[in-house]
Amino acid sequence: MENIKLSDSQKSFVELANEEGFTNTITRKDIISLQGKHGIKKPAWLMKNLTYRLKRAEYSLPTLGQVMETESSTDSVSDNVEDNVQ
């Protein structure tokens, strides 16, 4: 998965899932369990995006490490472009 850019609410869902022990994958059943336990909304951004879907009712969680790497590499690319333009 390339160019992962998560909003603050998406990051907080991933952090919550990680704290509950879901690091790589999460199922619909697990999401419903998190809803009941923590009162969160169903993460439609995860469940409707085919990029994250592994199989029926199973999804791949983006890791926050991937997100940070993508954001920092995007920053360095834009810095290089600005340097080359000037």
C-alpha positions as CSV (number, residue, x, y, z in Angstrom):
1,M,0.0,0.0,0.0
2,E,1.6,3.2,-1.2
3,N,0.9,6.8,-0.3
4,I,-1.1,6.2,2.8
5,K,-2.5,9.4,4.2
6,L,-4.7,9.0,7.2
7,S,-6.9,11.7,8.9
8,D,-6.6,12.2,12.7
9,S,-9.8,10.1,13.3
10,Q,-8.4,7.3,11.1
11,K,-5.1,7.4,13.0
12,S,-6.9,7.2,16.3
13,F,-8.9,4.2,15.1
14,V,-5.6,2.4,14.0
15,E,-4.0,3.3,17.4
16,L,-7.0,2.0,19.3
17,A,-7.0,-1.2,17.3
18,N,-3.3,-1.6,17.9
19,E,-3.7,-1.1,21.6
20,E,-6.4,-3.9,21.6
21,G,-3.9,-6.3,19.9
22,F,-4.9,-5.9,16.2
23,T,-1.7,-5.0,14.4
24,N,-1.9,-6.3,10.9
25,T,-5.5,-7.5,10.3
26,I,-8.9,-6.9,11.8
27,T,-12.2,-8.6,11.1
28,R,-15.7,-7.1,10.9
29,K,-16.5,-9.0,14.2
30,D,-13.5,-7.4,15.8
31,I,-14.6,-3.9,14.7
32,I,-18.1,-4.5,16.1
33,S,-16.4,-5.6,19.4
34,L,-14.4,-2.4,19.4
35,Q,-17.6,-0.4,18.8
36,G,-19.4,-2.0,21.8
37,K,-16.4,-1.6,24.1
38,H,-15.3,1.9,23.1
39,G,-18.3,3.5,21.5
40,I,-16.6,4.3,18.2
41,K,-18.2,4.6,14.8
42,K,-17.7,1.9,12.2
43,P,-14.6,2.8,10.1
44,A,-16.3,3.0,6.7
45,W,-13.0,4.3,5.3
46,L,-11.4,0.9,6.1
47,M,-14.3,-1.3,5.3
48,K,-15.3,0.2,1.9
49,N,-11.8,0.6,0.5
50,L,-10.9,-2.4,-1.6
51,T,-7.2,-1.7,-1.0
52,Y,-7.6,-2.7,2.6
53,R,-9.9,-5.7,2.0
54,L,-8.2,-9.0,2.3
55,K,-11.2,-11.3,2.0
56,R,-14.8,-11.3,3.1
57,A,-15.1,-9.4,6.4
58,E,-11.3,-9.2,6.9
59,Y,-9.2,-6.0,6.5
60,S,-5.6,-5.1,6.5
61,L,-4.8,-2.3,9.0
62,P,-2.3,0.3,7.9
63,T,0.6,0.6,10.2
64,L,1.4,4.0,11.6
65,G,5.1,3.4,10.8
66,Q,4.1,3.2,7.1
67,V,2.1,6.4,7.4
68,M,5.0,8.2,9.0
69,E,7.5,7.0,6.4
70,T,5.1,8.1,3.6
71,E,4.6,11.5,5.1
72,S,8.3,12.1,5.6
73,S,9.2,10.9,2.1
74,T,6.6,13.2,0.7
75,D,8.1,16.1,2.5
76,S,11.6,15.4,1.3
77,V,10.3,15.0,-2.3
78,S,8.6,18.4,-2.2
79,D,11.8,19.9,-0.7
80,N,13.8,18.5,-3.6
81,V,11.4,19.8,-6.1
82,E,11.5,23.3,-4.6
83,D,15.3,23.2,-4.6
84,N,15.4,22.1,-8.3
85,V,12.9,24.7,-9.4
86,Q,14.8,27.6,-7.8
